[in-house]
Amino acid sequence: MTDVLYRIIDANFNRGREALRVMEEYCRFGLNHPALSAQANRGQTSQRGIAGTGRIDTNH
């Protein structure tokens, strides 16, 4: 059961990273707004710090 929970958490971290990437690209290309793009990029960096390596080890 624990492995299933780790996989769910990992999948949702991946979705969050993708959403932040889309927001960054919209700010960068759609709005042509470097400051908002940089802020979205910092959000991605913060999430990477929370998630660690970007993968949750399910092989305990």
Secondary structure, DSSP 8 states (H G I E B T S, - for coil): -HHHHHHHHHHHHHHHHHHHHHHHHIIIIIS--HHHHHHHHHHHHHHHHHHTTSS-----
